[in-house]
């Protein structure tokens, strides 16, 4: 597949692409949905106990209502705050401009962002995911390059599958 020495992918990132990536990265890859869900479950269980004791304890129903409101309200506020923050950051992105250019070469990946460049050997690449409309290329656990759907997407995915260990390549 790599008849040419370098495959060049210009990445245009729009707000919707960034929003999907942020949801994927935060909730699926990092699993950050677990803490709010556990918090809500604990408070809901405590509220259920209070509601069960409402006949024998004065104020148990009120306490149960407060626990349930806090248990559901705080996680909802966390998720809403996150979504609004991502939406605000996504609006600042201009999908018509090239955000960065990725060069897939024999020896690794070259990322060009404006006047900055970074090279990563294939052994250094952390992971690659294939989402519905984008490829996520993680060069480290904290840094990813988004490669939106383009005519070379199949070729890019094949190169990633061939160059990276099977455990590092994932279909979403």
ABEGO torsion letter per residue (X at the ends): XBABABBBBBBBBBAAAAAAAAAAAAAAAAGAAAAAAAAAAAAAAAAAAAAAAAAABBGAAAAAAAAAAAAAAAAAAAAAAAAAAAAAAAAABBAABBABBBBBBAAEBBBBBEABBBBBBAAABABBBBBAABBBBBABAABBBBBBBBAAAAAAAAAAAAABBAAABBBX
